[in-house]
């Protein structure tokens, strides 16, 4: 026997002719097809006896010397046996014939071998899949003969069944931590009015841990006889198989056994890949798996460090886009099943060129040609510390004269201004102290670099840099300051002055069109629930929601069809389209209950800040997200999209129709709680999480891990706080300073920075929140009428309570609604939408804005100013639309 192989155990069994044929067939099975537990069970069925040798090498039998052992049979009879001839290896064991002395019976000894396998044998290792008892969840609305047959068949196959009778009970049973996680789910799809199989399938598939669950739908025989539309719809929502109803136990047992072998067992094998992915993800080596065209399909965390990119920026892109070197050599060599080893170059975001050692291993998953490549990246500078990298980066910057900072030799030549010399020395001393601190802010780096530039510039240039550095040292770097406004334009004075004023005031305060979020005050929030019947209205609703991503979406028609509850219907549709259920690993029912709860806390008595406004902002957000996806800017991933929709849905929750300044002036309890600072937006964010986390039935975050939840929470809070209009110009100035007004889609530096992504998210929800002037005219006019009515009501209450009037121009007896919209578009909307359109390329928002602006100008000239005038104009617009007399969509 080879030195690497030693006999450690001997298994003895006497086989008859029939058993021998079965055992030979079992031996012929490939190793990969045999589960260890199944192997042990087969050996147990053959009643193989176990004999062990001692631990030392001398105790192992010699292959050339026959070994006699004693076997004890049932009843205490013992017989001697002798090993005779070797019959080959099987599954890492050695089969040896033996015979009992003086008999002709053929017998086998199965000797388990322990050996050191070659590396080539371990090239494609196999993990043994888990083999727990199969748990089956049966969701039937009634105990009919089909149900009874399935239950009996489950018991016959030793499955562990769970029975439920409703949609909610099925989801609760599957998500149960202790008893859930079923391997098979059988759903009765014959009674859609009681158990809607499509909705249940989506909910299960969006639940955590359902990726390896097999879902089966029981349908009527007529479903297969007519067409395959119903079957396809079930398969599309996540069902693996559809079976015909049958009350016969044998048929049900046969179906379940086929499902067990053809679906459940392969899923168990696939589930073992998670262990491999975990090992890859935690590996310190950078590993990227690509397809045969070198398009990245997987990348581990270490690859982020090597390429200085996020995983989202690596996965889905071709290797030629990630590196600057020619990758054709990799394809040419790996296509011949040969490993490739060499160097490639990549350019980091800092424009630093990095040479990376790469090993490419071809893998054939299907067929003989390589289908995937495993790339192992190694950076020569992998051991370089961050401080060393930072030091190298600083060396590439323009350097001044190599003299001591703050010394007399470092003073600029030709400058004899004593104050300049003194201030220069103090500045350099301060910068020297700052450079010695363990922490460094970005603005400190900027000041240090400017100080270095000053050393080699002229006196006039140095003075200009001094002014620049003084500005940089001020707080509120992006906070705007009031410029001169035309005194003859009271609308502009009112709007801009109100936007730049925060907290209590005696004259003006924060003015906004649709962004001013306010807490629940007068009036109780709506608490109704929606009940939809299978009528003509439901058909119209489905047709309307099919255009949920159209910019001219009929939001007021949705408000009418849903009886002033549009947020639930539209929210579910948008969540489905953006795969939010799967992103949050949460079922559709939980999201539906969450939307109901959020909509209940929008005050229906408000003419503007109600759930219809929330649904409108959510729809605008979805349109922007869709456009960003179409442009492939890769600014927002799936989690960003989901959190943006959630923030839009709750950004004005519990709004009483009063502004922040009104609450501060009236000493409202929430103004006292938040110290008159960002009162409304802080309350909106807090209320969102208080309601969501306070009830597990609506907790859409419950299946997120801690890190994902903290990320989602921070994004939602930041986006809600960004809707505060007192910081409107600050957010706009930051966005324009980074992206400008003409965005080049080819510039990677505009999108790959986390700070820039924050700017995009803030700008997105701000533009969605004040999108009314960029909608078709009939929507723009209706929103203007609603916001004016709400502001008029606030001014009436301020007069009645003798409070400071926040917006004096919004007096229902003197206000010109047309003029207020003209000023709002001129000073707030125009610049913001121009910048946003340059980024996402949605020309319709600018086209509608300019058209509406010209119409408001015309209305002002025609004397259409009051609420009654606006209502009459709306009637004319609606009549024209119904008669089909308009020449284009823009006219509406």
C-alpha positions in Angstrom: 0.0 0.0 0.0 1.2 3.6 -0.7 2.7 5.4 2.2 0.0 8.1 1.9 -2.8 5.6 2.4 -3.5 3.7 5.6 -6.4 1.5 6.6 -8.1 2.9 9.6 -11.4 1.1 9.9 -12.9 -2.1 8.5 -16.7 -2.4 7.9 -18.0 -5.9 7.4 -21.3 -7.0 6.0 -22.5 -10.3 4.4 -24.5 -9.6 1.3 -26.9 -11.8 -0.6 -27.3 -11.6 -4.4 -30.1 -9.0 -4.3 -28.3 -6.8 -1.8 -25.1 -7.1 -3.8 -26.8 -5.8 -6.9 -28.2 -2.8 -5.0 -24.8 -2.2 -3.4 -23.0 -2.3 -6.7 -25.5 0.3 -8.1 -24.9 2.4 -5.1 -21.1 2.2 -5.6 -21.5 3.5 -9.2 -23.0 6.8 -8.1 -20.6 9.7 -8.5 -19.1 11.2 -5.3 -20.7 14.6 -5.7 -24.2 13.1 -5.9 -24.1 11.4 -2.5 -25.0 13.2 0.6 -23.0 12.1 3.7 -26.2 11.6 5.8 -27.6 9.5 3.0 -24.4 7.5 2.8 -24.6 6.7 6.5 -28.2 5.8 6.2 -27.5 3.3 3.4 -24.7 1.7 5.4 -27.0 1.4 8.3 -29.6 -0.3 6.2 -27.1 -2.9 5.1 -26.3 -3.5 8.8 -22.6 -3.1 8.3 -20.6 -3.9 11.5 -17.7 -1.6 12.4 -14.3 -2.9 13.5 -11.5 -0.5 14.4 -7.7 -1.1 14.5 -5.4 0.5 16.9 -4.0 4.0 16.5 -0.3 3.1 15.8 1.0 2.4 12.3 2.0 -1.1 13.3 -1.6 -2.0 14.0 -2.7 -1.4 10.5 -3.0 -4.5 8.4 -0.6 -5.2 5.6 -2.2 -5.2 2.2 -0.2 -8.3 1.1 -1.0 -10.3 4.3 -4.4 -11.7 4.6 -6.1 -10.6 7.8 -8.4 -12.8 9.8 -11.0 -11.1 12.0 -13.9 -12.3 14.0 -17.5 -11.3 13.3 -20.2 -11.5 15.9 -23.6 -12.3 14.5 -27.0 -11.9 16.2 -27.5 -14.5 18.8 -23.9 -14.5 19.9 -22.5 -16.8 17.2 -19.0 -15.8 16.1 -17.3 -16.8 12.9 -13.8 -16.2 11.6 -13.2 -14.3 8.3 -10.3 -13.7 6.1 -9.4 -10.9 3.6 -8.7 -12.1 0.1 -8.6 -9.8 -2.9 -8.6 -6.1 -3.5 -11.5 -4.9 -5.6 -10.7 -1.2 -6.0 -11.4 2.2 -4.4 -14.9 3.6 -3.9 -15.7 7.0 -2.4 -12.4 7.3 -0.6 -12.7 3.7 0.7 -11.3 0.4 -0.4 -13.5 -2.6 -1.2 -12.0 -6.0 -0.5 -13.6 -9.4 -1.1 -13.4 -12.0 1.6 -14.9 -15.3 2.3 -15.7 -17.4 5.3 -13.5 -20.5 5.5 -15.1 -23.7 4.1 -18.0 -21.8 2.4 -18.7 -20.4 -1.0 -20.5 -17.3 0.0 -19.1 -14.0 -1.4 -18.7 -11.2 1.1 -17.1 -7.7 1.2 -15.0 -5.7 3.5 -15.3 -1.9 3.2 -12.1 -0.3 4.4 -12.1 3.4 5.1 -9.0 5.0 3.8 -7.3 8.1 5.1 -4.9 9.8 2.7 -3.3 13.0 1.7 -5.0 14.0 -1.5 -3.1 15.8 -4.3 -3.6 19.5 -4.8 -5.1 18.8 -8.3 -7.7 16.7 -6.6 -8.7 19.6 -4.5 -9.0 22.1 -7.4 -12.8 22.0 -7.3 -13.8 21.0 -3.7 -17.3 20.2 -2.8 -19.1 21.3 0.4 -21.5 18.8 1.8 -24.9 20.6 1.8 -27.1 20.7 5.0 -29.6 18.0 5.3 -32.0 19.0 8.1 -35.6 17.6 8.3 -37.7 19.1 5.6 -40.3 21.6 6.9 -43.3 22.2 4.8 -45.8 25.1 5.1 -49.3 24.4 3.7 -51.4 27.5 3.2 -55.0 26.4 2.5 -58.1 28.4 3.2 -60.2 25.2 4.0 -59.7 21.6 4.9 -60.9 20.0 1.7 -59.8 16.5 0.3 -56.8 18.1 -1.5 -55.6 19.6 1.8 -56.1 16.2 3.6 -54.1 14.4 0.9 -51.2 16.8 1.1 -51.1 16.5 4.9 -51.1 12.7 4.8 -48.4 12.7 2.1 -46.3 15.1 4.2 -46.5 12.7 7.2 -45.7 9.7 5.0 -42.5 11.4 3.7 -41.5 12.4 7.3 -41.9 16.1 6.6 -42.6 18.5 9.4 -45.8 20.3 8.3 -47.2 23.6 9.4 -50.8 24.6 8.5 -52.2 28.1 8.0 -55.4 29.5 6.5 -54.7 33.1 5.6 -52.2 35.3 3.8 -51.0 37.0 7.0 -50.7 33.7 9.0 -48.5 32.3 6.2 -46.1 35.2 6.3 -46.0 35.2 10.1 -45.3 31.5 10.2 -42.5 31.7 7.6 -40.8 34.7 9.3 -41.0 33.1 12.8 -37.5 32.9 14.1 -37.9 29.7 15.9 -40.2 27.6 13.7 -40.0 29.4 10.3 -37.7 29.1 7.3 -39.6 26.4 5.6 -38.1 24.4 2.8 -41.4 24.0 0.9 -44.4 26.3 0.8 -47.6 24.9 -0.8 -50.2 27.6 -1.5 -53.8 27.1 -2.5 -54.2 29.2 -5.6 -57.7 28.1 -6.4 -59.5 30.7 -4.3 -57.8 34.1 -5.1 -60.4 36.1 -3.1 -59.5 34.3 0.1 -55.7 33.7 -0.4 -54.2 35.8 -3.2 -51.4 33.6 -4.3 -49.6 36.3 -6.3 -49.4 38.7 -3.4 -48.4 35.9 -1.0 -45.7 34.8 -3.4 -44.2 38.3 -3.6 -44.4 38.7 0.1 -42.6 35.5 0.7 -39.9 36.2 -1.9 -39.3 39.6 -0.3 -38.8 38.1 3.1 -35.4 37.4 4.5 -34.2 33.8 4.0 -36.6 32.9 1.2 -34.0 32.6 -1.6 -33.6 28.8 -1.1 -37.3 28.1 -0.3 -39.3 26.1 -2.9 -42.8 27.5 -3.5 -45.5 25.4 -5.0 -49.0 26.6 -6.2 -52.0 24.2 -6.3 -54.2 25.2 -9.2 -57.3 23.8 -10.8 -57.1 21.5 -13.7 -58.8 24.0 -15.9 -55.9 26.4 -15.5 -53.7 24.0 -17.5 -56.4 23.3 -20.1 -57.1 26.9 -21.0 -53.8 28.7 -21.4 -50.5 29.3 -19.5 -51.2 32.9 -18.6 -52.2 32.1 -15.0 -49.2 29.7 -14.6 -46.8 32.3 -15.9 -48.1 34.9 -13.6 -47.5 32.6 -10.6 -44.0 31.7 -11.8 -43.2 35.4 -12.3 -43.9 36.3 -8.7 -41.6 33.6 -7.3 -43.4 30.2 -7.4 -41.1 27.3 -8.6 -43.8 25.0 -9.7 -47.6 24.7 -10.2 -49.4 21.3 -9.6 -52.9 20.2 -10.4 -55.2 19.7 -7.4 -55.7 16.0 -6.5 -57.4 14.3 -3.6 -55.3 11.2 -3.9 -52.5 10.7 -1.4 -50.3 8.7 -3.8 -50.3 11.4 -6.4 -49.6 14.1 -3.7 -46.8 11.9 -2.3 -45.3 11.5 -5.7 -45.4 15.2 -6.4 -43.8 16.1 -3.1 -41.1 13.4 -3.5 -40.2 14.8 -7.0 -40.1 18.3 -5.5 -37.8 17.1 -2.8 -35.3 15.5 -5.2 -35.5 18.0 -8.1 -35.9 21.3 -6.2 -35.2 21.1 -2.5 -32.0 19.1 -2.6 -30.4 21.3 -5.4 -31.3 24.3 -3.4 -29.5 22.8 -0.4 -26.4 22.4 -2.5 -26.7 26.0 -3.8 -27.1 27.2 -0.2 -23.5 26.0 0.6 -22.2 28.7 -1.7 -22.9 31.2 1.1 -19.9 29.7 3.0 -17.7 30.2 0.0 -18.9 33.8 -0.5 -18.3 34.5 3.1 -14.7 33.2 2.9 -14.1 35.3 -0.2 -15.6 38.4 1.3 -13.4 38.1 4.4 -10.3 37.2 2.5 -7.4 39.7 2.7 -6.6 39.0 -1.0 -8.5 41.1 -3.5 -10.6 38.8 -5.6 -12.9 39.6 -8.5 -14.9 37.1 -10.4 -15.8 38.0 -14.0 -17.7 36.4 -16.9 -16.0 35.2 -20.0 -15.9 38.8 -21.3 -14.2 40.1 -18.2 -17.3 41.9 -16.9 -17.1 41.9 -13.1 -19.9 39.9 -11.4 -18.4 39.7 -7.9 -15.8 41.6 -5.9 -14.8 41.2 -2.3 -14.0 43.9 0.2 -10.3 43.8 -0.3 -10.8 44.8 -3.9 -12.2 48.1 -2.7 -8.8 48.8 -1.1 -6.7 47.8 -4.1 -8.8 49.7 -6.7 -9.9 52.5 -4.4 -13.5 52.0 -5.6 -16.7 51.0 -4.0 -18.2 47.6 -4.7 -21.1 49.2 -6.7 -18.5 50.9 -8.9 -16.7 47.6 -9.6 -19.5 45.1 -10.1 -21.2 45.3 -13.5 -18.3 47.0 -15.2 -15.8 45.6 -17.6 -12.2 45.1 -16.5 -11.1 47.3 -19.3 -13.0 50.2 -17.6 -11.4 49.5 -14.2 -7.8 49.4 -15.4 -5.7 51.3 -18.0 -3.8 48.3 -19.3 -4.7 46.1 -22.2 -6.6 43.1 -21.0 -6.7 41.1 -24.3 -3.7 39.0 -23.1 -5.8 37.7 -20.2 -8.6 36.6 -22.5 -6.3 35.0 -25.1 -4.5 32.9 -22.5 -7.4 31.9 -20.2 -9.5 30.9 -23.2 -7.1 28.0 -23.7 -7.7 26.9 -20.0 -4.3 28.3 -19.0 -3.8 30.5 -15.9 -2.6 34.0 -16.6 -0.1 35.9 -14.4 1.1 39.4 -15.0 0.7 43.1 -14.2 -2.0 45.6 -15.0 -2.2 49.3 -14.3 -5.1 51.2 -12.8 -5.6 54.9 -12.0 -7.0 55.8 -8.7 -9.3 58.7 -8.0 -6.3 60.8 -7.0 -5.0 60.3 -10.5 -2.2 58.1 -9.1 -1.2 55.2 -11.3 -0.9 51.9 -9.5 0.6 48.7 -10.9 -1.2 45.6 -9.7 -0.1 42.0 -9.9 -2.9 39.8 -11.2 -3.5 36.1 -11.4 -6.4 34.9 -13.6 -7.8 31.4 -13.3 -10.4 30.2 -15.8 -13.4 28.2 -14.5 -15.8 26.2 -16.6 -19.2 26.1 -14.9 -21.1 24.7 -17.9 -19.6 22.9 -20.8 -15.9 22.9 -21.6 -15.2 26.5 -22.5 -14.3 28.9 -19.6 -17.4 30.7 -18.4 -15.9 32.7 -15.6 -12.5 34.0 -14.5 -11.2 34.4 -11.0 -8.9 37.4 -10.7 -6.6 37.6 -7.7 -5.1 41.1 -7.3 -2.1 42.0 -5.3 -0.8 45.5 -4.9 3.0 46.0 -4.6 2.2 48.8 -2.1 -0.2 46.8 -0.1 1.9 47.3 3.0 2.1 51.0 2.7 0.4 52.8 5.5 -2.3 55.4 4.9 0.0 58.1 6.4 2.7 57.2 3.9 0.2 57.4 1.0 -1.0 60.7 2.2 2.6 61.9 2.4 3.2 60.8 -1.1 0.1 62.6 -2.3 1.3 65.8 -0.6 4.6 65.6 -2.4 2.8 65.9 -5.8 1.4 69.3 -4.8 3.2 72.5 -5.7 5.7 73.2 -3.0 7.2 76.5 -1.8 10.7 77.3 -0.8 12.1 74.7 1.6 12.5 77.1 4.6 11.1 76.9 8.1 7.4 77.9 8.3 7.0 81.3 10.0 10.7 82.2 9.6 11.8 85.6 8.2 13.2 83.9 5.1 9.7 82.7 4.2 8.3 86.3 4.0 7.5 87.3 0.5 10.0 89.5 -1.3 9.0 93.1 -2.1 6.4 93.2 0.6 7.2 95.8 3.3 3.8 96.2 4.8 4.3 95.8 8.5 0.7 94.6 9.1 1.1 92.1 6.3 4.3 90.8 7.8 2.8 90.6 11.2 -0.4 88.9 10.0 1.7 86.6 7.8 3.8 85.5 10.8 0.8 84.9 13.0 -1.0 83.0 10.2 2.0 80.7 9.6 2.5 80.1 13.4 -1.2 79.1 13.6 -0.9 76.9 10.6 2.2 75.3 12.1 0.3 74.5 15.3 -2.6 73.1 13.3 -0.4 70.9 11.3 0.9 69.3 14.6 -2.6 68.3 15.7 -3.6 64.6 15.3 -6.8 65.7 13.5 -7.1 67.7 10.4 -10.2 69.2 8.7 -10.4 69.6 4.9 -10.6 73.4 5.3 -7.2 73.2 7.2 -5.7 71.4 4.3 -7.0 74.1 1.9 -5.6 76.9 4.1 -2.2 75.2 4.2 -2.0 74.8 0.5 -3.0 78.4 -0.1 -0.3 79.5 2.3 2.3 77.5 0.3 1.0 79.1 -2.9 1.4 82.6 -1.4 5.2 82.0 -1.0 5.8 82.2 -4.7 3.2 84.8 -5.9 3.2 88.5 -6.3 2.1 91.0 -3.7 -1.2 91.8 -5.4 -1.9 88.1 -5.8 -1.0 87.5 -2.2 -3.5 90.2 -1.0 -6.2 88.5 -3.0 -5.3 85.1 -1.4 -5.5 86.8 2.0 -9.1 87.8 1.3 -9.9 84.3 0.0 -8.5 82.8 3.2 -10.4 85.2 5.4 -13.7 84.1 3.6 -12.7 80.5 4.1 -12.3 81.0 7.8 -15.8 82.2 8.3 -18.7 80.0 9.4 -21.5 79.2 7.1 -19.3 79.0 4.0 -22.2 78.2 1.7 -24.9 80.2 3.6 -26.0 83.1 1.3 -26.1 86.7 2.3 -28.9 89.1 1.3 -28.1 91.1 -1.8 -30.0 94.1 -3.0 -33.6 93.3 -4.0 -35.7 95.6 -5.9 -37.7 97.6 -3.4 -40.6 97.9 -5.8 -41.0 94.1 -5.8 -42.7 93.2 -2.5 -43.1 89.6 -3.5 -39.3 89.1 -3.9 -38.7 90.9 -0.6 -41.3 88.7 1.2 -40.1 85.4 -0.3 -36.3 85.8 0.0 -36.5 87.5 3.4 -38.7 84.7 4.8 -36.4 82.0 3.4 -33.3 83.4 5.1 -35.0 84.0 8.4 -35.3 81.2 10.9 -37.1 81.1 14.3 -39.5 83.6 15.7 -39.9 87.0 14.1 -42.1 90.0 14.3 -42.6 90.5 10.6 -41.6 87.7 8.3 -40.3 84.1 8.6 -39.8 81.0 6.6 -41.9 81.1 3.4 -42.1 78.1 1.1 -44.3 76.6 -1.5 -44.3 73.0 -0.7 -41.3 72.4 1.5 -42.2 73.8 4.9 -42.9 70.8 7.0 -45.0 71.3 10.1 -46.1 69.2 13.0 -49.6 68.2 13.9 -51.5 71.1 15.4 -55.1 72.0 14.9 -57.3 69.2 13.8 -56.9 65.5 14.2 -55.2 63.5 11.5 -57.2 61.3 9.2 -57.7 57.8 10.5 -59.8 56.2 7.8 -58.8 53.1 5.9 -59.2 52.3 2.3 -61.6 49.6 1.1 -61.5 48.9 -2.6 -64.1 46.8 -4.3 -63.8 44.9 -7.6 -65.6 47.7 -9.6 -65.0 50.0 -12.5 -63.0 52.2 -10.2 -60.5 49.5 -9.5 -59.9 49.0 -13.2 -59.4 52.8 -13.6 -57.0 52.7 -10.7 -54.9 50.0 -12.2 -54.8 51.9 -15.5 -53.8 55.0 -13.7 -51.0 53.3 -11.7 -49.6 51.8 -14.9 -48.3 55.4 -15.6 -46.9 55.9 -12.2 -43.5 57.1 -13.5 -44.9 59.6 -16.0 -44.2 63.2 -15.3 -47.8 64.2 -16.2 -49.2 61.6 -13.7 -52.8 62.4 -12.7 -52.2 62.8 -9.0 -55.6 64.4 -8.4 -57.4 61.7 -10.3 -55.7 59.2 -7.9 -56.8 61.3 -5.0 -60.4 61.0 -6.2 -60.3 57.3 -6.9 -58.8 56.5 -3.5 -61.1 58.7 -1.6 -58.3 61.1 -0.5 -55.9 58.2 0.4 -53.5 58.1 -2.5 -50.3 57.4 -0.6 -51.0 53.7 0.1 -51.8 52.8 -3.5 -49.1 54.9 -5.2 -46.5 53.9 -2.5 -47.1 50.2 -3.0 -46.7 50.5 -6.7 -43.5 52.5 -6.5 -42.0 50.3 -3.9 -42.7 47.3 -6.2 -41.2 49.0 -9.2 -38.0 49.9 -7.3 -37.7 46.5 -5.6 -37.9 48.0 -2.2 -39.5 44.9 -0.6 -36.5 42.8 -1.6 -34.0 45.5 -0.6 -35.4 45.7 2.9 -36.1 41.9 3.0 -39.6 42.8 4.1 -42.9 41.5 2.8 -45.5 43.6 1.0 -48.1 43.4 3.7 -45.7 45.0 6.3 -45.1 47.9 3.8 -48.8 48.2 3.2 -49.6 48.5 6.9 -46.7 51.0 7.2 -48.1 53.2 4.4 -51.6 53.1 6.1 -50.0 54.2 9.3 -48.1 57.0 7.7 -51.1 58.2 5.8 -53.2 58.2 8.9 -50.8 60.8 10.4 -51.2 63.2 7.5 -54.0 65.7 8.4 -56.7 65.5 5.7 -58.1 68.9 6.7 -55.0 70.6 5.3 -55.6 71.9 1.8 -52.0 71.5 0.8 -49.8 69.6 3.2 -51.8 66.3 3.2 -51.2 62.8 2.0 -51.8 63.9 -1.6 -48.8 66.2 -1.4 -46.7 63.4 0.1 -47.8 61.1 -2.8 -47.0 63.8 -5.3 -43.5 64.3 -3.9 -43.0 60.5 -3.8 -44.0 60.3 -7.4 -41.6 63.1 -8.4 -38.8 61.4 -6.5 -39.5 58.1 -8.4 -39.3 60.0 -11.7 -36.0 61.5 -10.8 -34.7 58.1 -9.6 -35.8 56.5 -12.9 -34.0 59.2 -14.9 -30.8 58.8 -12.9 -31.0 55.0 -13.6 -31.6 55.6 -17.3 -28.5 57.8 -17.5 -26.4 55.2 -15.7 -24.8 57.7 -13.4 -24.6 55.1 -10.6 -25.1 57.8 -8.0 -27.6 55.9 -6.0 -27.8 52.2 -5.3 -30.9 50.2 -4.4 -30.7 51.1 -0.7 -30.4 54.8 -1.6 -33.5 54.5 -3.9 -35.5 52.8 -1.2 -34.6 55.3 1.5 -35.3 58.2 -0.9 -38.8 57.0 -1.5 -39.4 56.4 2.2 -38.2 59.9 3.0 -40.4 61.4 0.4 -43.4 59.6 1.7 -42.9 60.9 5.3 -41.2 64.2 4.8 -44.3 66.2 5.9 -45.9 63.8 8.3 -48.2 65.3 10.9 -48.4 68.7 9.2 -51.1 71.0 10.6 -51.0 73.6 7.9 -48.9 76.2 9.8 -45.3 77.3 9.2 -42.3 76.9 11.5 -42.3 80.6 12.3 -45.9 80.4 13.4 -45.0 77.6 15.9 -42.1 79.6 17.2 -44.2 82.8 17.5 -46.9 81.0 19.3 -44.5 79.2 21.7 -45.7 75.8 20.6 -44.5 72.9 22.6 -42.5 71.5 19.7 -40.8 74.8 19.1 -39.8 74.7 22.8 -38.6 71.1 22.4 -36.4 71.8 19.4 -35.2 75.2 20.6 -36.8 77.0 17.6 -34.3 75.3 15.3 -35.5 73.2 12.4 -38.6 72.4 14.4 -40.8 70.9 11.7 -38.3 68.8 9.8 -36.8 67.4 13.1 -40.3 66.4 14.2 -41.1 64.8 10.8 -37.9 62.6 11.0 -38.5 61.7 14.7 -42.2 60.9 14.0 -41.3 58.6 11.1 -39.1 56.4 13.3 -41.2 56.6 16.4 -44.2 55.2 14.5 -42.2 52.7 12.5 -40.2 51.2 15.4 -43.1 51.4 17.9 -45.1 48.6 16.2 -43.4 45.5 15.0 -46.3 44.9 12.5 -45.3 48.0 10.5 -41.6 47.9 11.2 -40.1 47.9 7.7 -36.6 48.0 9.1 -36.9 44.8 11.3 -35.0 42.5 8.9 -32.1 44.9 8.2 -28.8 44.2 10.0 -27.6 46.9 12.3 -25.2 48.5 9.9 -27.8 48.7 7.1 -30.4 50.1 9.4 -28.1 52.8 10.7 -27.2 53.8 7.1 -30.9 53.8 6.1 -31.8 55.9 9.1 -29.1 58.5 8.5 -30.1 58.9 4.9 -33.8 59.3 5.6 -33.1 61.8 8.4 -30.7 63.8 6.2 -33.1 64.0 3.3 -36.1 65.1 5.4 -34.0 67.8 7.1 -32.9 68.9 3.6 -36.5 70.0 2.9 -36.1 73.0 5.3 -36.3 76.0 3.1 -34.1 78.2 5.3 -31.1 76.3 3.9 -32.4 76.3 0.3 -29.7 78.6 -1.0 -27.0 76.8 0.9 -27.9 73.4 -0.6 -28.2 75.0 -4.0 -24.8 76.8 -3.8 -23.1 73.6 -2.7 -24.7 71.6 -5.6 -23.7 74.2 -8.2 -20.2 74.5 -6.8 -19.6 70.8 -7.3 -21.6 69.9 -10.4 -22.0 73.3 -12.0 -24.8 74.0 -14.5 -23.4 71.9 -17.3 -22.7 68.4 -16.1 -20.5 66.1 -18.2 -21.6 62.6 -17.7 -18.1 61.4 -18.5 -16.6 63.0 -15.4 -16.2 60.3 -12.7 -15.3 62.9 -10.1 -18.8 64.2 -9.9 -20.3 60.9 -8.7 -17.8 58.8 -6.8 -17.6 60.9 -3.7 -19.8 60.2 -0.7 -20.2 64.0 0.0 -21.3 64.5 -3.6 -23.9 61.7 -3.3 -25.3 63.5 -0.2 -25.6 66.6 -2.3 -27.5 64.7 -5.0 -29.9 63.1 -2.5 -30.6 66.5 -0.9 -31.1 68.2 -4.3 -33.4 65.4 -5.4 -35.9 65.6 -2.6 -35.8 69.4 -2.6 -36.7 69.5 -6.3 -39.4 66.9 -5.8 -40.8 68.9 -2.9 -41.2 72.1 -4.9 -41.9 70.4 -8.3 -45.4 72.0 -8.6 -44.3 74.8 -11.0 -42.6 72.2 -13.2 -45.8 70.1 -13.7 -48.4 70.6 -16.5 -50.3 73.8 -16.1 -53.6 72.3 -14.7 -51.6 70.7 -11.8 -49.5 73.8 -11.2 -52.7 76.0 -10.9 -54.4 73.5 -8.5 -51.3 73.3 -6.2 -51.0 77.1 -6.2 -54.7 77.4 -5.2 -54.2 74.9 -2.4 -51.0 76.4 -0.9 -52.6 79.9 -1.1 -55.6 78.7 0.8 -53.5 77.2 3.5 -51.4 80.3 3.9 -54.5 82.5 4.0 -55.8 80.4 6.9 -52.6 80.9 8.8 -52.7 84.6 8.3 -56.3 84.7 9.5 -55.3 82.9 12.7 -52.4 85.2 13.3 -54.7 88.2 13.1 -57.2 86.5 15.3 -54.6 85.6 18.0 -52.7 88.9 17.6 -49.5 87.1 16.6 -46.8 88.5 14.3 -47.8 88.0 10.7 -45.3 85.7 9.1 -46.3 86.4 5.4 -48.2 89.7 5.2 -48.7 89.4 1.4 -50.8 86.2 1.9 -53.9 88.1 3.0 -56.9 86.7 1.3 -58.3 90.3 0.7 -55.3 91.7 -1.0 -53.0 88.9 -2.2 -52.3 88.3 -5.9 -51.8 84.5 -6.3 -50.4 85.0 -9.8 -47.8 87.5 -8.6 -46.8 85.2 -5.7 -46.2 82.3 -8.2 -44.2 84.6 -10.5 -41.9 85.6 -7.7 -41.6 82.1 -6.4 -40.5 80.8 -9.9 -38.1 83.7 -10.4 -36.2 83.6 -7.2 -36.6 80.0 -6.0 -37.4 77.6 -8.7 -35.7 78.8 -11.9 -32.0 78.5 -10.9 -32.6 75.3 -9.0 -34.4 73.5 -11.8 -31.9 74.7 -14.3 -29.1 73.1 -12.3 -31.0 69.9 -11.6 -32.0 69.6 -15.3 -28.3 69.9 -16.3 -27.5 67.0 -14.0 -30.3 64.5 -14.8 -31.3 65.8 -18.2 -35.1 66.1 -17.9 -35.9 68.9 -20.3 -39.7 68.6 -19.6 -39.3 70.1 -16.1 -37.7 73.3 -17.6 -40.2 73.3 -20.5 -43.2 73.1 -18.2 -41.6 75.7 -15.8 -41.1 78.3 -18.5 -44.6 77.6 -19.9 -46.2 78.0 -16.5 -44.2 81.2 -15.8 -45.5 82.8 -19.0 -49.0 81.7 -18.1 -48.9 83.3 -14.7 -47.6 86.5 -16.3 -50.6 86.4 -18.6 -53.0 85.7 -15.7 -51.5 88.7 -13.8 -52.1 90.9 -16.9 -55.7 89.5 -17.1 -56.4 90.3 -13.5 -56.7 86.6 -12.4 -55.5 87.0 -8.8 -57.9 85.9 -6.2 -59.0 82.4 -5.2 -62.3 82.8 -7.1 -60.5 83.9 -10.2 -58.2 80.9 -10.0 -61.1 78.5 -9.6 -62.9 80.0 -12.6 -59.7 79.6 -14.7 -59.4 76.0 -13.5 -62.9 75.3 -14.7 -62.0 76.7 -18.1 -58.8 74.6 -18.3 -60.7 71.4 -17.3 -63.4 72.1 -19.8 -60.9 72.7 -22.6 -59.2 69.4 -21.8 -62.5 67.5 -21.7 -63.5 69.0 -25.1 -60.1 68.2 -26.6 -59.6 71.7 -27.8 -56.0 72.1 -26.5 -53.3 72.1 -29.1 -50.7 70.4 -27.0 -50.0 68.9 -23.6 -48.2 72.0 -22.6 -51.4 74.0 -22.7 -52.5 72.0 -19.7 
